[in-house]
């Protein structure tokens, strides 16, 4: 018998009395008298881990394995210590070795799954949690782990089901309620998501993620004051919480609340806080920062990219797939529906993959009619959607969302098609190897900013933005009915308030002060916006009554009332996009100052395609001065309106012309793929 055995027996007795310190002393004596005793080192590792002395525990397990390399339990214990030290990849390797040596059971399956989850091996982690549940059906942490993995892998409905299993067993499980909230939010069930986050917070009032996620839902419900309070609560509990600071700044901008604006914007502009890529577009005009932020987000949010798909043999028609959550009454459909309908169906087979809210509105009805195949893939995971696209042998996959809310870029990481293209929804680069091209025009991405697109470019000759044809508008309501003065210039901006900066608002107030009798007509759906902007106007010594707030109307009625505006004043760094097209459709001239980023150059693209490039100003001083001159000169305003009204056939409102150019770009990209050539920039000539 080894001289270590009496000490081991004493240590085990101490451990049974919960005297872990005493047990460690005994195990220390055991290895002192017999340094080659593997079990003594193993027990010493267990005791050190119990006492939280993890680096020493790891050394003890290493010594145990040096004595007995085939000791499966030592590999298992070593894996547990490595996990606690956040060395998860090494932990997985240790668990795998333990399994090879015969260790099994729910503990190994669960602990290995936890480590796999930490290194992003989500599908394997899910399998591990399910293996643990096969042995212990009521293991709450495994149900929660499965819910987390299903949230990452999709579809949201499966994550919701797993989270609900966890809360059935443990009703106050904050993490499971949080996952349920995320899934419900993704399914468009915002009020239910809000209730789930409230239950998460009731279960753990210190849980910052639940407060932050709750704030996101409240923002979408346009309960901005409540959203700000929830995000502030999240940051109070974790000041470094990813994305929360940027989201709080955006929520405040949604309310036109500019308290401490410069101080809170500074770290965002410096890139020292995490901001969602779409949020950043309204906060910074730095395309390099946009690029880095988007690349970082995609690297974290998406799975490692699958290998590219070789081009399929040419068929009778090119199989074109559009992917979006917005095949319903949404700005994307307002813009592109007639371009979708204009596709040459003899050359293109159109499949729409929809993962957004169900709808029976006219926009969805038209989208369904414009496609050869319309598939609701909301219930499918990202990899399943990509697999379905491959089953249909889609030649070119067009992502209409990019990095806006509700987007699913992981579909493209899994490879939906040999050629994958981003267009329309997100005005910026999606820097990931699985996006081959982005659709742009020469104005939104000039040569000086080309380097801030990772994708190759399909450069259309007019504008990257499609539009419906110009159709006669209904007569506008009388100005008095809209709250506008009968005389005097009506300046307008129908952008959401988050696009308005305090510096720009100060210019607007100087414009009003210089043009007697003028008013500024704004989108004023939200009471906090109306109250805050009225206060700011008064602080600039402008009568708040000169701000006129318009409420929501159906699209046709909105276009009709827009005819009563005299001049649209653009915003920056996030321009008017769909709202700019609306103004030009109604014959309203629009002043803009292009910046450096895509989002800040869209209005310049639109007025150029509308045939009035003289509305582009070189700088903000020129913008202010020209607005004042036009505000004082009704004849000049009338001449601009006449030019817009007389150009019904402008390229901006010619969806057939647009679609032929887009098709030329798609065909050129596909032909390169079929030749085995790498993507390169493609420039489409007018009529090309």
N, C-alpha and C positions, 0 to 999 in steps of 0.2 A: 504494500500500500504506500502511496506517495505521502511524503511528509506534509503535503498541502491539504490532505483530506480533512484532518480535524479542524483546520482553519476554515475550510469551505463549509463544513457542517455548522460551525459557529456563525458564519456569515449568513447562511440560509435561515438559521433560527432567528437571528437579529432582524432579517428582512421580514419574516413572518410577524414579528412584533412591530413592524413599520418603522424600525430603527435603521434607516438606510445608511446613516452615517456610521453606525456601529458595524453594519454589514460590510461597508467599504473598508473599514480598518481590518476586519478579518480577511477579506479577499486580498488586501495589500500584503498581509503576512503570508498568505498562501503563495502568491507569486514570488515573494522574497525567498521562500524556502525551496520553491520548485519553479524556476523561471520558464520551464518548458511545458507547464501544465496548461493546456489550451482552455479547459473549462474554467479554470481560475481567472484567466484573462477575460473570458467571455462574461462571467458573472461580475467581474470588476467593471466591464463596459456597461452592463445593465445598471449597476448602482450609480456610476458616474452620470449616465444619462438621466436617471431619476433625479439626481441632484442638480441637473441643469449644467453640468460641466462637460459640454458636448465635445469640444476639441480633445479633451483627455479621454472621453469615451471612445472616440474614433480611433485614437492610438491604441487603446486597449483591445478593440476588435481587430485591428490590424495585427497586433501581436498574437491574438488567439488564432488568426488565420495563418500566420507564419508558422505556428506550431501544428495546425491541423487545417490545411487548405480546403479540405472537403467538408468542413463543418458547416452544414447548411444553416443552422440557427445563427451562427456568427455572421454569415452573409446577410441574413434577414435583419439582425440587430444593427449591423453596419448601415444597411439601407435606411432604417428608421432614423439613425443619427444624421446621416447625410441629408435626409429630407428636412430635418429640423434646422440644419445648417444652411438650408436653401441651396444645396448642391444637388438639384433634382435630377439632372442627367446622370450623375454618378449613382444616385440612389436607384434609378431605374435599372442600371446595370447590376447593382448589388442584388436587387430583388430578382432579376432574371437568373442570376447565378444560383440564388437560393432555390428558385423553382426547378432549375435543372438538376439540383441535388436532392429534390424530393419534397421540399416544403410546399404545402398547398393550403387551401382553406380560405375563408373570407377575409381574415386579417391581411394576408399577403395580397389578395386581389384588391382589397380596398386601398391599402397603403401604396401599392404600385400605381393604382389608378390616380391617386392624389398627386404622385410625382409626375406621372404622364401628363396630367392636366396642367401642371406648372410649366412644362416644356412645350406645350402646344400640340401634343399628340392626342388630339381630342377624341378621335374615333376609337383609338386604343383605350383611352381612359374610360370612355363610355362602356366599352366591352368589359373593362375591369369592374366598374361599379355594378354592372348587371350580373357579373359572376358572383360578386359578394352578396347581392340580393337574392340570387338563386339559393344560397345557403341560409341567409338570414333575411327573410322577407320584410321585416319591420325595422331594418337598419336605416334610421333616418339620415345619417350623414351620406349614405350611399344614394338614397333617393335625391338628396340635395345635389350631390355630385353629378348624378345623371341629368338632373335638370339644368345644371350649369353647362354641361357638355352639349346637351340638346339645344340650349340657347345659342351656343357658338356654332353648332353644326346646322341647326334648323331641322324641320320647320318650327316656327314659334308655337304652333298648337301642341307639338310633342313636348316642348319644354314646359308649357303650361300644365299639361297632364302630369308630368313628373313632379313639378313643384307642388301641385295639389296633393299628390300622394304624400309628400313630406309633411305638409301642414295638416293633413288628416291625422297623422301620427303625432305631430308636435305643433299644436295650433299657434304657438307664439314664435315659430322659427322665422326670424327676421330675414335671413338670407333667402329662404324659399319664397316668402312673400315678395321679396324684391325681384326674384326671377319671374314670378308670376306677373308682376307689374310690367317688367320689360316685355314679356311675351304678349300680354294684353295690349300694350302700347303698339307693338309691331303689328298686331291684328286690327288696329284702328279702334279698339274699344277703350277709349281714353278715360271715361268716367270709372270704368271698372279697374283700369290700371291705377288711377289715383287712389281708389279705395285699397288696392293691394299695397301700395306704398305707405298708406296710412297705417295699415296693419303691421307692416315691417317696422315702422317707427314705434308703434305701440309695443312691439316685441323687444326692440332695442333702441331706446331714445338717443343713443350715441352713434347710430349707424349713418355715416356721412353719405354713402352712396344712395341710400333710400331718399334722403332729403334732396340730393342733386337730381335724381331721376324724377322725383315728384315735381321739382321745379321745371323740368323739361316738358312734362305733360301740361302743367299749368300754363306754361308759355304758349303751347299749341292751342289751349282752350282760351287764350287771350285774357287770362286772369293774371295780368302782369305783376301787379303789386304782390299777390300771393306767391307768384313764381320767384320774385326777387327775395322775399322773406325766406323761402325754402332754400334757395341757393346760398343765401347768407348763413343760414343754419348749417348747411353742409360745410362751408368754408370755415365756420367757427369750430367745427369738430375736426376738420382736416384741412389746414390752409394750403396744403400741396395737392389737394384732390384734382386729378386730371380733368381738364376741360371746364371745371366749375367756374373759375374766375372769368374766363372768356364768355361763358354762357350768361353769367351775371351781368357783364358789361353789355351784352347784346339785349338782354331783357330790359335793362335800364334804357337802352337806346330805343327799344320798342315803345317805351313810355315817354320818350323825349325827356328823360331824367338825366341831366348832365352833371349831377353832383360829383365833384372830384374827377371829372371826365379825363382831364389831361394826365393826372397821376395814375389813374387806373388803366388808361390806354398805353402808357409808356412801356410797361413790361410786355404787353401784347406786341407792340410794334418792334420791340427789341428781340422778340422770339424767346423770352425767358419763361413764359407760362404756356401751358398746353391750351390750344384753341382748336375747335373743330374747323376743318378746312373751309366749309361753307360760311361759318360765322366770321372767319378772318377776312373774307372778301370785302365786308363793309367796314372793317376796322383798319385796314392797311392797303396801300397802293404799291406794295413792294412785291413784284412777281417772284423774286428769289425766295422771300419768306413764304409766299404761297406754295411754291414748289417744295421747299423743305418740309413744310407742315403736311402737305398732302402725301408726300412720299413716306414720312414717318407714320402717318395714320394708316396708310395702306399696308405698310410692313407689319404693323401691330394687329390690324383688324382682319387681315386675310390670311388664308393658308399659304404655305409655300407654293409657288406656281407650278402647275402641271406642265409637262412638255408640250410644245406647240403641236398642233394637229396638221398633218400634211393636207394639202388641198385635195378636195374630192375631184374625181373626173367630172368634166363638164357635162351637165345635163341639158334638157330642153330649155330650162329656164334657170336663172341664177336664184338660189334660195337665200332670201334676205330675211333676217330675224330682227325684230325690234323688241327691246326689253325695257319695261317701265312699270312703275306703280301708278302712273298718271293717265291711264286710258279712261278718262272721265272728264267732267267739267273742271279743267285745270288749265293753267297758262300754257303748258306744253301742248295740249290738244287745241287750244284756241289758235296757237301759232301754226301747228303743223298738219292739221286735219286735211286741208286741201292738198298739201304736198303729198301726204300719204295716199289720198284718193287719186292723185295725178300719176302715180307710178305706171309705167308701161307694163301691163300685166302679161303681155305676150313675151316679155323678156325677163320679168321678175315674178317669182312666187313669194308672196309676203306672208310671214308668220309673226303674229304679235304674241309675246309672252308677257302676260299681265300678272303682277304680284301685288297689286294695290287693292283699294277698297272696291267692293262690288257696287255697281251703279247701273241704273237703267236710263240714264239721261241721254240726250241726243248725241253728245260727243262720243260716248262709248258705243252707242248704236252705229254711228257713222264709222268709227274705227273698226268695229266688227265687220261691217259691210265692205270696208276697203281692203280687208285681208282675205287671203285664201284660207287662212287657219288662224283662229283666235283661241289661245289656250290660257286658262286661269291656272297659274302655277303657285298661287299663294301658299298652298298647303305643302309644297315640296321644299326640301332642303336645297341649299345652293348647289351642292354637287349633283343632286337629282335633276335640277333644272338644266345644268350644263349637259348632263347625260341625255336628257330628253332632246335638247337641241342637236346633240350629235346623232341621236337616233333619226332625227328628221334631216340629217346631213345639211345643216345650215351652212352655207358658204361664207356669209358675212354676217356677223352679229353686231348690232348697233345698240350700244348702251345709251339710253336717252336721259340718264340721271346723273352719272358721275358720282359726286360726293355730296349730293343734297340729301335731306332727310328722307328716309325710306328706301335709299338706294341699296343695292346688293352687289357690290363689286366682286365679292367672292365667287359669284357665278362665273366671272371671266377668269379668275385665278384658276378655276377648275377646267377652263377651256371649253367654251360653248361652240366655237367655230374656228376654222383655219385663219380667218381674218377678223379681228375684233377692233371696233371703232367707237370712240366716244363722241357724242354730239348733243348739243342743244341745252341740256338741263343744267350743266355745271360749267360756268365760264372760267375755265382754267385747266391746267394740266392734271392728269391722273398719272403720276410718275410710277409706273409699274411695268414690268416686262411683258405682261399679258395684254396691254393696250397698244395695238400696233399704230393706230392713226387717231388723230383728232380732226374734226371738221371745223375750219376757221375761214376767215376772209382776210384780205390784205390790210384792213384797218384794225381789226381787233388784235392781230398778232403781226406787227410790223417787223421788218428785219432786225431792228435794234433789240427786240425782246424775244427773238426766236429761240435763244438758248434756254429759256425758261419753260420750254415744252419738251418733255422726254419723248413723247410720241412723234412719229413723222406726221406731217400735216397734209391734209387734203384742203387746198386753198381754193375756195369758190370765188367767182369773179365779182359778185355783187355784195351780198351779205350772207353770213353764215346762218342768219335767222330766216326761217320761212314765214310766210304770212298768207292769210286768206285774201281773195280778190277784194277790191274796193266795190262795195255795193251801196246803193242809195241809203242814206240814214234817215230815220224819222225826224221830223222837225223838232228842234230843241224846245224844251219848256221855256217859258218867259224867264228872264233873269230874276225877276222879283220872286218867282216861285222857287228858285234855287238859292235865295238869300243873297243874290248878287246885285250890285248897283246897276241902274239902267245906263248911267254914264260912267266914264273912267275905265282904266285898263284893268283887265282881270288876268293877273298872273296866276299860274297854277302849278302844282306838283302833286300827282296822285301816287307817288311812291309811298311805301310803308315808312313809318316814322324812324325805323332803325337805320334807314339810309341817310337821315338828316344829321349833319354834324353841327355842333355849336358855331363853328367858324362860318359855315355856309348860311346858317340861319341869320347870323349877324349881317351878312351881305344882303340877304333878302329884306331885312328890316331897313337897311340903308336904301335899297331900291324903292321900297314903299314910301319912305320919307321923301325921296326925291321926285316921286310921281304923285302929285296931289290927286285925291279921289280914287286911287288904285286900291285893289284888294289882292290878297293872296288866298287862293282857293286850294284847300288841302284835303287829303283823305282823312276823315276824322271819326272813324268807327269807334275808337276807344276813348272813354272818358278821361283817363289819365293823360293821354296825348293832348286833348283839347285844353285841359287845365294847365298842364306844364307849358305848352306853347303860348297860351294866353299870358301866363306870368312872364315868360321870356320876352314877349313882345312889349309888355309894359315896361320891363327893365330896359328895353332899347328905346323907350319913349315913343312907342307906336301904339295907337289905340288898339286894344285886343279885338275890338269889333271889326277891324280890317282883316282879321283872319276869318275866313268862311270855311266851315267844315262840312264836307259832303259825306253822306252815309252810303252804305252799300246799295247798289241797284243791279238788276239783271244786266248782262253785258250789253245788249242792244240799247237799253235805256241809258246806260252809262255813256256809250258812244254818242248817242243823241245829245245828251246834256253837255258833253265835252265841247261841242261846237260853240258854246257860249264863252269859252276861254279865248284869250288873246295871245298868250305866250306861255309855253311850258318851260319852267326853270329846272334844269337837270340837277342831279345830285352826284356826289363823288365821296369816296372812291368806288362806290357801287352805283352805277348809272341806273336810269330808267331803262328797262329792257322791254318787256311786254307793254308796260305803260307808255313807253315812248312810241311804240307802234300804234297803240290806241290813239295817242294824240295826233300823230301824222295821218292816221286814217280819218280823223275828224277834221283835218285841215288846219290843225293848230301847229304853228312853228315852234321849234324846240331849240333852246340854246344849250350848248354843252361844251365842256372842256375835257378833252381826252387826257387820261393819265398814262401810266405805264402798264397797268395790268389789263388783262382781257376784260374784266368786269367794268373797268373804268373807261373802256373805249367802245362799248356797244352802241351807245347813242350816236357817236360819231359815225359808226358804220351805217346806222339806220338812216341818218339824214343824208349821208352820201348816196346810198342806194335810192333814196327818195328824190334825189336830184336837187337838194338844197345844201350843198356842202358849206356854203357861206355862213351857216348857222353854227359852225364849229369855231370856237374861240381859242386863241393861243394860250390864254392864261385867265386866272380868275378876276383880275382887274379889268380885263377886256370884257369878260362875261358881265360883270356888274355895270360897266359903262354902257354896253350895248343894250342891256335890259332897260336901263333908264331911258336911253334914246328911243327905243322902240315903244316903251311905255308912254312916252310923251308924244309920239308921232303915229297917230291912227292911220294915216295914209300909208306909211311904211309897213305897218302891220297888215293892212288890207292887201298890199301888193304881195307880201309873202304868202298870205292865205290864198290869194288867187293863183300863185305859182303852184302851191301844193294841190289845190282843188283842180287845177288844169292838167295834172300829171297822173291821171287815173291808171295809165299803162306803165307807170314806173316799175323798174325791176323789183322794188321792195314788195309790191303787191301782185306779183305774177307767179303764182305757185307752180304753173306748168314749166315756165322757164327755170325756176329754182330747181325743180325736181329733175329736169334733164341734166342740169349741171351736177347735182348730187349724184345721180346715176352714173355720170361719166367718171366721177371720182371713185365710186364704189367699184365700177368695172375695172378701172386702172389698177386699183389696189388688189383686186382678186386676180387679175391677169399676172401681176408680179408674183403673187403667191403660187399660182399654177406653174409658173416657169421656175419655181424654186429660188426666186430672187428675194433678197431681204427688202423690207419696206423702205421706201424713200419718199421724200416730199413729192407731192403731186399737185401741180398748178393747173387748174381748169381755165381755159380761155373762154371768153364770152361766146356762147353758141357751141361750146365744145362738148 
